[in-house]
Amino acid sequence: MQEARVLGTAVSTMKHDSMVGSKLLVVQPYLTDDRTPDGFPLIALDTIGAGKGDTVIITSDGRAMRELLQADSTPARWSVTGIKD
């Protein structure tokens, strides 16, 4: 798990069946100092309602993703698991 800041949303005209109805966010992971970007921005699935500017917790846990989407296979890698207060 890692902290990231939501930069905005992404729009897709076609999605894998497992991702239909899910919101896509563009997130920027940060190092533990909350200032230094950790790599390039990522696309993450959001099922909890995060918005632009929110600091979120993201994960790339495949098992959690499959359970979240209720699908045996999905191309999605990153998901938002929480919003930091």
PDB file with SEQRES, HELIX, SHEET and CRYST1 records, atoms N, CA, C and O in Angstrom:
SEQRES   1 A   85  MET GLN GLU ALA ARG VAL LEU GLY THR ALA VAL SER THR          
SEQRES   2 A   85  MET LYS HIS ASP SER MET VAL GLY SER LYS LEU LEU VAL          
SEQRES   3 A   85  VAL GLN PRO TYR LEU THR ASP ASP ARG THR PRO ASP GLY          
SEQRES   4 A   85  PHE PRO LEU ILE ALA LEU ASP THR ILE GLY ALA GLY LYS          
SEQRES   5 A   85  GLY ASP THR VAL ILE ILE THR SER ASP GLY ARG ALA MET          
SEQRES   6 A   85  ARG GLU LEU LEU GLN ALA ASP SER THR PRO ALA ARG TRP          
SEQRES   7 A   85  SER VAL THR GLY ILE LYS ASP                                  
HELIX    1 AA1 ASP A   17  MET A   19  5                                   3    
HELIX    2 AA2 GLY A   62  LEU A   69  1                                   8    
SHEET    1 AA1 6 GLN A   2  ALA A  10  0                                        
SHEET    2 AA1 6 LYS A  23  PRO A  29 -1                                        
SHEET    3 AA1 6 LEU A  42  ASP A  46 -1                                        
SHEET    4 AA1 6 TRP A  78  ILE A  83  1                                        
SHEET    5 AA1 6 THR A  55  THR A  59 -1                                        
SHEET    6 AA1 6 GLN A   2  ALA A  10 -1                                        
CRYST1    1.000    1.000    1.000  90.00  90.00  90.00 P 1           1          
ATOM      1  N   MET A   1       0.839  -1.176   0.000  1.00  0.00           N  
ATOM      2  CA  MET A   1       0.000   0.000   0.000  1.00  0.00           C  
ATOM      3  C   MET A   1       0.886   1.242   0.000  1.00  0.00           C  
ATOM      4  O   MET A   1       2.009   1.238   0.506  1.00  0.00           O  
ATOM      5  N   GLN A   2       0.342   2.294  -0.582  1.00  0.00           N  
ATOM      6  CA  GLN A   2       1.115   3.514  -0.736  1.00  0.00           C  
ATOM      7  C   GLN A   2       0.169   4.712  -0.762  1.00  0.00           C  
ATOM      8  O   GLN A   2      -0.970   4.608  -1.217  1.00  0.00           O  
ATOM      9  N   GLU A   3       0.656   5.847  -0.268  1.00  0.00           N  
ATOM     10  CA  GLU A   3      -0.134   7.071  -0.347  1.00  0.00           C  
ATOM     11  C   GLU A   3       0.045   7.709  -1.717  1.00  0.00           C  
ATOM     12  O   GLU A   3       1.116   7.641  -2.319  1.00  0.00           O  
ATOM     13  N   ALA A   4      -1.030   8.331  -2.196  1.00  0.00           N  
ATOM     14  CA  ALA A   4      -0.996   9.020  -3.484  1.00  0.00           C  
ATOM     15  C   ALA A   4      -1.970  10.188  -3.436  1.00  0.00           C  
ATOM     16  O   ALA A   4      -2.893  10.203  -2.622  1.00  0.00           O  
ATOM     17  N   ARG A   5      -1.762  11.162  -4.306  1.00  0.00           N  
ATOM     18  CA  ARG A   5      -2.668  12.300  -4.406  1.00  0.00           C  
ATOM     19  C   ARG A   5      -3.450  12.176  -5.708  1.00  0.00           C  
ATOM     20  O   ARG A   5      -2.883  11.859  -6.753  1.00  0.00           O  
ATOM     21  N   VAL A   6      -4.753  12.429  -5.638  1.00  0.00           N  
ATOM     22  CA  VAL A   6      -5.610  12.349  -6.818  1.00  0.00           C  
ATOM     23  C   VAL A   6      -5.407  13.602  -7.663  1.00  0.00           C  
ATOM     24  O   VAL A   6      -5.616  14.720  -7.193  1.00  0.00           O  
ATOM     25  N   LEU A   7      -4.996  13.402  -8.919  1.00  0.00           N  
ATOM     26  CA  LEU A   7      -4.780  14.509  -9.844  1.00  0.00           C  
ATOM     27  C   LEU A   7      -6.032  14.815 -10.656  1.00  0.00           C  
ATOM     28  O   LEU A   7      -6.230  15.949 -11.091  1.00  0.00           O  
ATOM     29  N   GLY A   8      -6.872  13.812 -10.858  1.00  0.00           N  
ATOM     30  CA  GLY A   8      -8.084  13.992 -11.657  1.00  0.00           C  
ATOM     31  C   GLY A   8      -8.675  12.651 -12.028  1.00  0.00           C  
ATOM     32  O   GLY A   8      -8.329  11.623 -11.445  1.00  0.00           O  
ATOM     33  N   THR A   9      -9.568  12.668 -13.001  1.00  0.00           N  
ATOM     34  CA  THR A   9     -10.209  11.436 -13.449  1.00  0.00           C  
ATOM     35  C   THR A   9      -9.738  11.088 -14.856  1.00  0.00           C  
ATOM     36  O   THR A   9      -9.237  11.936 -15.594  1.00  0.00           O  
ATOM     37  N   ALA A  10      -9.913   9.831 -15.200  1.00  0.00           N  
ATOM     38  CA  ALA A  10      -9.619   9.356 -16.551  1.00  0.00           C  
ATOM     39  C   ALA A  10     -10.922   8.834 -17.145  1.00  0.00           C  
ATOM     40  O   ALA A  10     -11.761   8.282 -16.433  1.00  0.00           O  
ATOM     41  N   VAL A  11     -11.084   9.010 -18.443  1.00  0.00           N  
ATOM     42  CA  VAL A  11     -12.291   8.562 -19.128  1.00  0.00           C  
ATOM     43  C   VAL A  11     -11.906   7.486 -20.128  1.00  0.00           C  
ATOM     44  O   VAL A  11     -10.913   7.608 -20.846  1.00  0.00           O  
ATOM     45  N   SER A  12     -12.707   6.433 -20.160  1.00  0.00           N  
ATOM     46  CA  SER A  12     -12.462   5.343 -21.098  1.00  0.00           C  
ATOM     47  C   SER A  12     -13.763   5.034 -21.832  1.00  0.00           C  
ATOM     48  O   SER A  12     -14.799   4.810 -21.206  1.00  0.00           O  
ATOM     49  N   THR A  13     -13.705   5.023 -23.160  1.00  0.00           N  
ATOM     50  CA  THR A  13     -14.913   4.711 -23.925  1.00  0.00           C  
ATOM     51  C   THR A  13     -15.187   3.219 -23.952  1.00  0.00           C  
ATOM     52  O   THR A  13     -16.318   2.798 -24.195  1.00  0.00           O  
ATOM     53  N   MET A  14     -14.162   2.419 -23.705  1.00  0.00           N  
ATOM     54  CA  MET A  14     -14.329   0.963 -23.636  1.00  0.00           C  
ATOM     55  C   MET A  14     -13.584   0.456 -22.413  1.00  0.00           C  
ATOM     56  O   MET A  14     -12.458   0.874 -22.144  1.00  0.00           O  
ATOM     57  N   LYS A  15     -14.220  -0.451 -21.670  1.00  0.00           N  
ATOM     58  CA  LYS A  15     -13.596  -1.029 -20.489  1.00  0.00           C  
ATOM     59  C   LYS A  15     -13.761  -2.534 -20.509  1.00  0.00           C  
ATOM     60  O   LYS A  15     -14.698  -3.062 -21.108  1.00  0.00           O  
ATOM     61  N   HIS A  16     -12.852  -3.210 -19.855  1.00  0.00           N  
ATOM     62  CA  HIS A  16     -12.985  -4.643 -19.624  1.00  0.00           C  
ATOM     63  C   HIS A  16     -14.274  -4.860 -18.839  1.00  0.00           C  
ATOM     64  O   HIS A  16     -14.657  -4.015 -18.030  1.00  0.00           O  
ATOM     65  N   ASP A  17     -14.944  -5.985 -19.074  1.00  0.00           N  
ATOM     66  CA  ASP A  17     -16.220  -6.261 -18.405  1.00  0.00           C  
ATOM     67  C   ASP A  17     -16.140  -6.112 -16.892  1.00  0.00           C  
ATOM     68  O   ASP A  17     -17.102  -5.668 -16.265  1.00  0.00           O  
ATOM     69  N   SER A  18     -15.011  -6.474 -16.299  1.00  0.00           N  
ATOM     70  CA  SER A  18     -14.869  -6.408 -14.842  1.00  0.00           C  
ATOM     71  C   SER A  18     -14.797  -4.971 -14.324  1.00  0.00           C  
ATOM     72  O   SER A  18     -14.976  -4.734 -13.129  1.00  0.00           O  
ATOM     73  N   MET A  19     -14.539  -4.019 -15.210  1.00  0.00           N  
ATOM     74  CA  MET A  19     -14.340  -2.632 -14.782  1.00  0.00           C  
ATOM     75  C   MET A  19     -15.504  -1.707 -15.127  1.00  0.00           C  
ATOM     76  O   MET A  19     -15.470  -0.522 -14.796  1.00  0.00           O  
ATOM     77  N   VAL A  20     -16.530  -2.237 -15.788  1.00  0.00           N  
ATOM     78  CA  VAL A  20     -17.674  -1.415 -16.180  1.00  0.00           C  
ATOM     79  C   VAL A  20     -18.339  -0.845 -14.928  1.00  0.00           C  
ATOM     80  O   VAL A  20     -18.626  -1.577 -13.981  1.00  0.00           O  
ATOM     81  N   GLY A  21     -18.579   0.453 -14.934  1.00  0.00           N  
ATOM     82  CA  GLY A  21     -19.215   1.115 -13.799  1.00  0.00           C  
ATOM     83  C   GLY A  21     -18.239   1.637 -12.760  1.00  0.00           C  
ATOM     84  O   GLY A  21     -18.647   2.333 -11.830  1.00  0.00           O  
ATOM     85  N   SER A  22     -16.964   1.318 -12.897  1.00  0.00           N  
ATOM     86  CA  SER A  22     -15.959   1.783 -11.941  1.00  0.00           C  
ATOM     87  C   SER A  22     -15.366   3.106 -12.404  1.00  0.00           C  
ATOM     88  O   SER A  22     -15.144   3.312 -13.597  1.00  0.00           O  
ATOM     89  N   LYS A  23     -15.115   3.991 -11.464  1.00  0.00           N  
ATOM     90  CA  LYS A  23     -14.501   5.290 -11.748  1.00  0.00           C  
ATOM     91  C   LYS A  23     -12.987   5.116 -11.817  1.00  0.00           C  
ATOM     92  O   LYS A  23     -12.402   4.398 -11.006  1.00  0.00           O  
ATOM     93  N   LEU A  24     -12.365   5.768 -12.777  1.00  0.00           N  
ATOM     94  CA  LEU A  24     -10.917   5.718 -12.937  1.00  0.00           C  
ATOM     95  C   LEU A  24     -10.310   7.042 -12.498  1.00  0.00           C  
ATOM     96  O   LEU A  24     -10.749   8.108 -12.931  1.00  0.00           O  
ATOM     97  N   LEU A  25      -9.306   6.971 -11.642  1.00  0.00           N  
ATOM     98  CA  LEU A  25      -8.624   8.166 -11.165  1.00  0.00           C  
ATOM     99  C   LEU A  25      -7.178   8.183 -11.632  1.00  0.00           C  
ATOM    100  O   LEU A  25      -6.547   7.133 -11.755  1.00  0.00           O  
ATOM    101  N   VAL A  26      -6.656   9.368 -11.892  1.00  0.00           N  
ATOM    102  CA  VAL A  26      -5.228   9.555 -12.132  1.00  0.00           C  
ATOM    103  C   VAL A  26      -4.640   9.956 -10.781  1.00  0.00           C  
ATOM    104  O   VAL A  26      -5.012  10.984 -10.217  1.00  0.00           O  
ATOM    105  N   VAL A  27      -3.720   9.138 -10.266  1.00  0.00           N  
ATOM    106  CA  VAL A  27      -3.136   9.392  -8.947  1.00  0.00           C  
ATOM    107  C   VAL A  27      -1.619   9.469  -9.054  1.00  0.00           C  
ATOM    108  O   VAL A  27      -1.006   8.795  -9.882  1.00  0.00           O  
ATOM    109  N   GLN A  28      -1.025  10.299  -8.204  1.00  0.00           N  
ATOM    110  CA  GLN A  28       0.434  10.440  -8.143  1.00  0.00           C  
ATOM    111  C   GLN A  28       0.915   9.877  -6.816  1.00  0.00           C  
ATOM    112  O   GLN A  28       0.669  10.474  -5.768  1.00  0.00           O  
ATOM    113  N   PRO A  29       1.608   8.717  -6.844  1.00  0.00           N  
ATOM    114  CA  PRO A  29       2.172   8.180  -5.599  1.00  0.00           C  
ATOM    115  C   PRO A  29       3.262   9.106  -5.058  1.00  0.00           C  
ATOM    116  O   PRO A  29       3.973   9.758  -5.822  1.00  0.00           O  
ATOM    117  N   TYR A  30       3.381   9.153  -3.735  1.00  0.00           N  
ATOM    118  CA  TYR A  30       4.385   9.982  -3.076  1.00  0.00           C  
ATOM    119  C   TYR A  30       5.223   9.148  -2.130  1.00  0.00           C  
ATOM    120  O   TYR A  30       4.778   8.122  -1.616  1.00  0.00           O  
ATOM    121  N   LEU A  31       6.453   9.612  -1.908  1.00  0.00           N  
ATOM    122  CA  LEU A  31       7.311   8.995  -0.903  1.00  0.00           C  
ATOM    123  C   LEU A  31       6.766   9.340   0.479  1.00  0.00           C  
ATOM    124  O   LEU A  31       5.790  10.081   0.592  1.00  0.00           O  
ATOM    125  N   THR A  32       7.380   8.818   1.512  1.00  0.00           N  
ATOM    126  CA  THR A  32       6.873   9.010   2.871  1.00  0.00           C  
ATOM    127  C   THR A  32       6.903  10.455   3.345  1.00  0.00           C  
ATOM    128  O   THR A  32       6.267  10.779   4.348  1.00  0.00           O  
ATOM    129  N   ASP A  33       7.628  11.339   2.648  1.00  0.00           N  
ATOM    130  CA  ASP A  33       7.651  12.751   3.061  1.00  0.00           C  
ATOM    131  C   ASP A  33       6.421  13.528   2.568  1.00  0.00           C  
ATOM    132  O   ASP A  33       6.274  14.709   2.880  1.00  0.00           O  
ATOM    133  N   ASP A  34       5.540  12.872   1.802  1.00  0.00           N  
ATOM    134  CA  ASP A  34       4.313  13.476   1.253  1.00  0.00           C  
ATOM    135  C   ASP A  34       4.565  14.641   0.303  1.00  0.00           C  
ATOM    136  O   ASP A  34       3.640  15.399   0.008  1.00  0.00           O  
ATOM    137  N   ARG A  35       5.788  14.801  -0.182  1.00  0.00           N  
ATOM    138  CA  ARG A  35       6.110  15.885  -1.116  1.00  0.00           C  
ATOM    139  C   ARG A  35       6.775  15.378  -2.383  1.00  0.00           C  
ATOM    140  O   ARG A  35       6.552  15.917  -3.467  1.00  0.00           O  
ATOM    141  N   THR A  36       7.595  14.340  -2.248  1.00  0.00           N  
ATOM    142  CA  THR A  36       8.390  13.857  -3.369  1.00  0.00           C  
ATOM    143  C   THR A  36       7.623  12.789  -4.149  1.00  0.00           C  
ATOM    144  O   THR A  36       7.296  11.738  -3.598  1.00  0.00           O  
ATOM    145  N   PRO A  37       7.330  13.053  -5.443  1.00  0.00           N  
ATOM    146  CA  PRO A  37       6.639  12.044  -6.247  1.00  0.00           C  
ATOM    147  C   PRO A  37       7.457  10.755  -6.331  1.00  0.00           C  
ATOM    148  O   PRO A  37       8.686  10.788  -6.391  1.00  0.00           O  
ATOM    149  N   ASP A  38       6.765   9.637  -6.334  1.00  0.00           N  
ATOM    150  CA  ASP A  38       7.394   8.322  -6.437  1.00  0.00           C  
ATOM    151  C   ASP A  38       7.005   7.710  -7.776  1.00  0.00           C  
ATOM    152  O   ASP A  38       6.070   6.913  -7.854  1.00  0.00           O  
ATOM    153  N   GLY A  39       7.719   8.083  -8.820  1.00  0.00           N  
ATOM    154  CA  GLY A  39       7.440   7.552 -10.149  1.00  0.00           C  
ATOM    155  C   GLY A  39       6.405   8.372 -10.902  1.00  0.00           C  
ATOM    156  O   GLY A  39       6.094   9.509 -10.545  1.00  0.00           O  
ATOM    157  N   PHE A  40       5.888   7.759 -11.949  1.00  0.00           N  
ATOM    158  CA  PHE A  40       4.912   8.410 -12.818  1.00  0.00           C  
ATOM    159  C   PHE A  40       3.505   8.289 -12.239  1.00  0.00           C  
ATOM    160  O   PHE A  40       3.255   7.412 -11.412  1.00  0.00           O  
ATOM    161  N   PRO A  41       2.580   9.160 -12.660  1.00  0.00           N  
ATOM    162  CA  PRO A  41       1.182   9.009 -12.242  1.00  0.00           C  
ATOM    163  C   PRO A  41       0.623   7.664 -12.715  1.00  0.00           C  
ATOM    164  O   PRO A  41       1.085   7.102 -13.709  1.00  0.00           O  
ATOM    165  N   LEU A  42      -0.369   7.163 -11.993  1.00  0.00           N  
ATOM    166  CA  LEU A  42      -0.984   5.870 -12.269  1.00  0.00           C  
ATOM    167  C   LEU A  42      -2.485   6.033 -12.465  1.00  0.00           C  
ATOM    168  O   LEU A  42      -3.069   7.037 -12.056  1.00  0.00           O  
ATOM    169  N   ILE A  43      -3.098   5.043 -13.090  1.00  0.00           N  
ATOM    170  CA  ILE A  43      -4.554   4.963 -13.169  1.00  0.00           C  
ATOM    171  C   ILE A  43      -4.995   3.964 -12.103  1.00  0.00           C  
ATOM    172  O   ILE A  43      -4.497   2.840 -12.053  1.00  0.00           O  
ATOM    173  N   ALA A  44      -5.929   4.381 -11.254  1.00  0.00           N  
ATOM    174  CA  ALA A  44      -6.417   3.508 -10.181  1.00  0.00           C  
ATOM    175  C   ALA A  44      -7.939   3.471 -10.206  1.00  0.00           C  
ATOM    176  O   ALA A  44      -8.593   4.481 -10.467  1.00  0.00           O  
ATOM    177  N   LEU A  45      -8.490   2.303  -9.932  1.00  0.00           N  
ATOM    178  CA  LEU A  45      -9.938   2.155  -9.814  1.00  0.00           C  
ATOM    179  C   LEU A  45     -10.398   2.714  -8.484  1.00  0.00           C  
ATOM    180  O   LEU A  45      -9.768   2.478  -7.453  1.00  0.00           O  
ATOM    181  N   ASP A  46     -11.490   3.451  -8.504  1.00  0.00           N  
ATOM    182  CA  ASP A  46     -12.014   4.058  -7.278  1.00  0.00           C  
ATOM    183  C   ASP A  46     -13.442   3.588  -7.045  1.00  0.00           C  
ATOM    184  O   ASP A  46     -14.323   3.840  -7.867  1.00  0.00           O  
ATOM    185  N   THR A  47     -13.673   2.912  -5.936  1.00  0.00           N  
ATOM    186  CA  THR A  47     -15.023   2.481  -5.579  1.00  0.00           C  
ATOM    187  C   THR A  47     -15.491   3.140  -4.291  1.00  0.00           C  
ATOM    188  O   THR A  47     -16.561   2.808  -3.781  1.00  0.00           O  
ATOM    189  N   ILE A  48     -14.696   4.082  -3.752  1.00  0.00           N  
ATOM    190  CA  ILE A  48     -15.062   4.695  -2.472  1.00  0.00           C  
ATOM    191  C   ILE A  48     -15.386   6.177  -2.582  1.00  0.00           C  
ATOM    192  O   ILE A  48     -15.783   6.790  -1.591  1.00  0.00           O  
ATOM    193  N   GLY A  49     -15.229   6.766  -3.757  1.00  0.00           N  
ATOM    194  CA  GLY A  49     -15.645   8.151  -3.954  1.00  0.00           C  
ATOM    195  C   GLY A  49     -14.605   9.216  -3.675  1.00  0.00           C  
ATOM    196  O   GLY A  49     -14.948  10.295  -3.191  1.00  0.00           O  
ATOM    197  N   ALA A  50     -13.352   8.942  -3.964  1.00  0.00           N  
ATOM    198  CA  ALA A  50     -12.298   9.950  -3.786  1.00  0.00           C  
ATOM    199  C   ALA A  50     -12.426  11.015  -4.870  1.00  0.00           C  
ATOM    200  O   ALA A  50     -12.963  10.760  -5.947  1.00  0.00           O  
ATOM    201  N   GLY A  51     -11.927  12.207  -4.571  1.00  0.00           N  
ATOM    202  CA  GLY A  51     -12.001  13.303  -5.531  1.00  0.00           C  
ATOM    203  C   GLY A  51     -10.660  13.977  -5.728  1.00  0.00           C  
ATOM    204  O   GLY A  51      -9.692  13.680  -5.029  1.00  0.00           O  
ATOM    205  N   LYS A  52     -10.612  14.886  -6.685  1.00  0.00           N  
ATOM    206  CA  LYS A  52      -9.387  15.610  -7.012  1.00  0.00           C  
ATOM    207  C   LYS A  52      -8.837  16.307  -5.772  1.00  0.00           C  
ATOM    208  O   LYS A  52      -9.569  16.978  -5.045  1.00  0.00           O  
ATOM    209  N   GLY A  53      -7.535  16.137  -5.542  1.00  0.00           N  
ATOM    210  CA  GLY A  53      -6.867  16.749  -4.406  1.00  0.00           C  
ATOM    211  C   GLY A  53      -6.829  15.883  -3.162  1.00  0.00           C  
ATOM    212  O   GLY A  53      -6.063  16.169  -2.242  1.00  0.00           O  
ATOM    213  N   ASP A  54      -7.639  14.826  -3.109  1.00  0.00           N  
ATOM    214  CA  ASP A  54      -7.633  13.931  -1.947  1.00  0.00           C  
ATOM    215  C   ASP A  54      -6.332  13.144  -1.879  1.00  0.00           C  
ATOM    216  O   ASP A  54      -5.747  12.802  -2.906  1.00  0.00           O  
ATOM    217  N   THR A  55      -5.890  12.864  -0.668  1.00  0.00           N  
ATOM    218  CA  THR A  55      -4.779  11.943  -0.459  1.00  0.00           C  
ATOM    219  C   THR A  55      -5.400  10.589  -0.168  1.00  0.00           C  
ATOM    220  O   THR A  55      -6.204  10.446   0.753  1.00  0.00           O  
ATOM    221  N   VAL A  56      -5.018   9.593  -0.965  1.00  0.00           N  
ATOM    222  CA  VAL A  56      -5.633   8.273  -0.874  1.00  0.00           C  
ATOM    223  C   VAL A  56      -4.580   7.201  -0.613  1.00  0.00           C  
ATOM    224  O   VAL A  56      -3.381   7.423  -0.779  1.00  0.00           O  
ATOM    225  N   ILE A  57      -5.057   6.053  -0.207  1.00  0.00           N  
ATOM    226  CA  ILE A  57      -4.215   4.873  -0.056  1.00  0.00           C  
ATOM    227  C   ILE A  57      -4.514   3.982  -1.253  1.00  0.00           C  
ATOM    228  O   ILE A  57      -5.671   3.656  -1.519  1.00  0.00           O  
ATOM    229  N   ILE A  58      -3.459   3.584  -1.980  1.00  0.00           N  
ATOM    230  CA  ILE A  58      -3.641   2.713  -3.142  1.00  0.00           C  
ATOM    231  C   ILE A  58      -2.913   1.396  -2.905  1.00  0.00           C  
ATOM    232  O   ILE A  58      -1.965   1.318  -2.123  1.00  0.00           O  
ATOM    233  N   THR A  59      -3.381   0.362  -3.602  1.00  0.00           N  
ATOM    234  CA  THR A  59      -2.739  -0.938  -3.509  1.00  0.00           C  
ATOM    235  C   THR A  59      -2.725  -1.595  -4.881  1.00  0.00           C  
ATOM    236  O   THR A  59      -3.570  -1.308  -5.729  1.00  0.00           O  
ATOM    237  N   SER A  60      -1.761  -2.475  -5.087  1.00  0.00           N  
ATOM    238  CA  SER A  60      -1.691  -3.251  -6.330  1.00  0.00           C  
ATOM    239  C   SER A  60      -1.921  -4.729  -6.039  1.00  0.00           C  
ATOM    240  O   SER A  60      -1.507  -5.590  -6.815  1.00  0.00           O  
ATOM    241  N   ASP A  61      -2.575  -5.020  -4.930  1.00  0.00           N  
ATOM    242  CA  ASP A  61      -2.857  -6.395  -4.524  1.00  0.00           C  
ATOM    243  C   ASP A  61      -3.892  -7.011  -5.466  1.00  0.00           C  
ATOM    244  O   ASP A  61      -5.051  -6.598  -5.475  1.00  0.00           O  
ATOM    245  N   GLY A  62      -3.473  -7.994  -6.252  1.00  0.00           N  
ATOM    246  CA  GLY A  62      -4.350  -8.624  -7.231  1.00  0.00           C  
ATOM    247  C   GLY A  62      -5.539  -9.331  -6.609  1.00  0.00           C  
ATOM    248  O   GLY A  62      -6.645  -9.280  -7.147  1.00  0.00           O  
ATOM    249  N   ARG A  63      -5.322  -9.986  -5.487  1.00  0.00           N  
ATOM    250  CA  ARG A  63      -6.422 -10.699  -4.827  1.00  0.00           C  
ATOM    251  C   ARG A  63      -7.490  -9.713  -4.347  1.00  0.00           C  
ATOM    252  O   ARG A  63      -8.686  -9.948  -4.521  1.00  0.00           O  
ATOM    253  N   ALA A  64      -7.048  -8.618  -3.747  1.00  0.00           N  
ATOM    254  CA  ALA A  64      -7.992  -7.597  -3.289  1.00  0.00           C  
ATOM    255  C   ALA A  64      -8.772  -7.021  -4.470  1.00  0.00           C  
ATOM    256  O   ALA A  64      -9.972  -6.769  -4.361  1.00  0.00           O  
ATOM    257  N   MET A  65      -8.092  -6.814  -5.591  1.00  0.00           N  
ATOM    258  CA  MET A  65      -8.745  -6.277  -6.783  1.00  0.00           C  
ATOM    259  C   MET A  65      -9.813  -7.240  -7.293  1.00  0.00           C  
ATOM    260  O   MET A  65     -10.919  -6.819  -7.633  1.00  0.00           O  
ATOM    261  N   ARG A  66      -9.488  -8.527  -7.347  1.00  0.00           N  
ATOM    262  CA  ARG A  66     -10.462  -9.513  -7.814  1.00  0.00           C  
ATOM    263  C   ARG A  66     -11.678  -9.573  -6.893  1.00  0.00           C  
ATOM    264  O   ARG A  66     -12.807  -9.696  -7.366  1.00  0.00           O  
ATOM    265  N   GLU A  67     -11.455  -9.486  -5.583  1.00  0.00           N  
ATOM    266  CA  GLU A  67     -12.571  -9.493  -4.634  1.00  0.00           C  
ATOM    267  C   GLU A  67     -13.407  -8.223  -4.764  1.00  0.00           C  
ATOM    268  O   GLU A  67     -14.636  -8.281  -4.720  1.00  0.00           O  
ATOM    269  N   LEU A  68     -12.755  -7.091  -4.919  1.00  0.00           N  
ATOM    270  CA  LEU A  68     -13.440  -5.813  -5.048  1.00  0.00           C  
ATOM    271  C   LEU A  68     -14.350  -5.796  -6.273  1.00  0.00           C  
ATOM    272  O   LEU A  68     -15.491  -5.340  -6.203  1.00  0.00           O  
ATOM    273  N   LEU A  69     -13.838  -6.295  -7.387  1.00  0.00           N  
ATOM    274  CA  LEU A  69     -14.588  -6.290  -8.645  1.00  0.00           C  
ATOM    275  C   LEU A  69     -15.439  -7.536  -8.830  1.00  0.00           C  
ATOM    276  O   LEU A  69     -16.202  -7.628  -9.792  1.00  0.00           O  
ATOM    277  N   GLN A  70     -15.318  -8.486  -7.925  1.00  0.00           N  
ATOM    278  CA  GLN A  70     -16.034  -9.763  -8.009  1.00  0.00           C  
ATOM    279  C   GLN A  70     -15.815 -10.409  -9.374  1.00  0.00           C  
ATOM    280  O   GLN A  70     -16.762 -10.796 -10.059  1.00  0.00           O  
ATOM    281  N   ALA A  71     -14.544 -10.514  -9.751  1.00  0.00           N  
ATOM    282  CA  ALA A  71     -14.159 -11.089 -11.036  1.00  0.00           C  
ATOM    283  C   ALA A  71     -12.932 -11.974 -10.846  1.00  0.00           C  
ATOM    284  O   ALA A  71     -12.040 -11.656 -10.060  1.00  0.00           O  
ATOM    285  N   ASP A  72     -12.897 -13.089 -11.576  1.00  0.00           N  
ATOM    286  CA  ASP A  72     -11.749 -13.994 -11.478  1.00  0.00           C  
ATOM    287  C   ASP A  72     -10.513 -13.432 -12.161  1.00  0.00           C  
ATOM    288  O   ASP A  72      -9.388 -13.761 -11.785  1.00  0.00           O  
ATOM    289  N   SER A  73     -10.718 -12.592 -13.156  1.00  0.00           N  
ATOM    290  CA  SER A  73      -9.579 -11.970 -13.829  1.00  0.00           C  
ATOM    291  C   SER A  73      -9.958 -10.545 -14.218  1.00  0.00           C  
ATOM    292  O   SER A  73     -11.096 -10.260 -14.590  1.00  0.00           O  
ATOM    293  N   THR A  74      -8.982  -9.676 -14.120  1.00  0.00           N  
ATOM    294  CA  THR A  74      -9.190  -8.276 -14.489  1.00  0.00           C  
ATOM    295  C   THR A  74      -7.845  -7.668 -14.886  1.00  0.00           C  
ATOM    296  O   THR A  74      -6.820  -8.026 -14.304  1.00  0.00           O  
ATOM    297  N   PRO A  75      -7.825  -6.763 -15.856  1.00  0.00           N  
ATOM    298  CA  PRO A  75      -6.570  -6.112 -16.222  1.00  0.00           C  
ATOM    299  C   PRO A  75      -6.202  -4.969 -15.270  1.00  0.00           C  
ATOM    300  O   PRO A  75      -5.106  -4.417 -15.360  1.00  0.00           O  
ATOM    301  N   ALA A  76      -7.107  -4.616 -14.365  1.00  0.00           N  
ATOM    302  CA  ALA A  76      -6.838  -3.519 -13.430  1.00  0.00           C  
ATOM    303  C   ALA A  76      -5.734  -3.911 -12.461  1.00  0.00           C  
ATOM    304  O   ALA A  76      -5.703  -5.039 -11.968  1.00  0.00           O  
ATOM    305  N   ARG A  77      -4.836  -2.983 -12.190  1.00  0.00           N  
ATOM    306  CA  ARG A  77      -3.732  -3.266 -11.274  1.00  0.00           C  
ATOM    307  C   ARG A  77      -3.839  -2.483  -9.975  1.00  0.00           C  
ATOM    308  O   ARG A  77      -3.630  -3.049  -8.902  1.00  0.00           O  
ATOM    309  N   TRP A  78      -4.158  -1.196 -10.045  1.00  0.00           N  
ATOM    310  CA  TRP A  78      -4.183  -0.341  -8.858  1.00  0.00           C  
ATOM    311  C   TRP A  78      -5.614  -0.017  -8.458  1.00  0.00           C  
ATOM    312  O   TRP A  78      -6.479   0.183  -9.311  1.00  0.00           O  
ATOM    313  N   SER A  79      -5.851   0.032  -7.154  1.00  0.00           N  
ATOM    314  CA  SER A  79      -7.167   0.433  -6.653  1.00  0.00           C  
ATOM    315  C   SER A  79      -7.002   1.327  -5.433  1.00  0.00           C  
ATOM    316  O   SER A  79      -6.015   1.236  -4.704  1.00  0.00           O  
ATOM    317  N   VAL A  80      -7.987   2.190  -5.229  1.00  0.00           N  
ATOM    318  CA  VAL A  80      -8.023   3.057  -4.055  1.00  0.00           C  
ATOM    319  C   VAL A  80      -8.682   2.269  -2.931  1.00  0.00           C  
ATOM    320  O   VAL A  80      -9.794   1.765  -3.086  1.00  0.00           O  
ATOM    321  N   THR A  81      -7.992   2.165  -1.797  1.00  0.00           N  
ATOM    322  CA  THR A  81      -8.540   1.404  -0.674  1.00  0.00           C  
ATOM    323  C   THR A  81      -8.943   2.290   0.494  1.00  0.00           C  
ATOM    324  O   THR A  81      -9.585   1.812   1.430  1.00  0.00           O  
ATOM    325  N   GLY A  82      -8.581   3.573   0.463  1.00  0.00           N  
ATOM    326  CA  GLY A  82      -8.957   4.470   1.547  1.00  0.00           C  
ATOM    327  C   GLY A  82      -8.622   5.907   1.221  1.00  0.00           C  
ATOM    328  O   GLY A  82      -7.820   6.194   0.333  1.00  0.00           O  
ATOM    329  N   ILE A  83      -9.261   6.816   1.968  1.00  0.00           N  
ATOM    330  CA  ILE A  83      -8.995   8.248   1.848  1.00  0.00           C  
ATOM    331  C   ILE A  83      -8.389   8.705   3.163  1.00  0.00           C  
ATOM    332  O   ILE A  83      -8.950   8.462   4.231  1.00  0.00           O  
ATOM    333  N   LYS A  84      -7.245   9.367   3.085  1.00  0.00           N  
ATOM    334  CA  LYS A  84      -6.553   9.842   4.284  1.00  0.00           C  
ATOM    335  C   LYS A  84      -7.230  11.108   4.812  1.00  0.00           C  
ATOM    336  O   LYS A  84      -7.540  12.025   4.051  1.00  0.00           O  
ATOM    337  N   ASP A  85      -7.452  11.142   6.117  1.00  0.00           N  
ATOM    338  CA  ASP A  85      -8.057  12.328   6.755  1.00  0.00           C  
ATOM    339  C   ASP A  85      -7.085  13.475   6.783  1.00  0.00           C  
ATOM    340  O   ASP A  85      -7.415  14.552   7.278  1.00  0.00           O  
TER     341      ASP A  85                                                      
END                                                                             
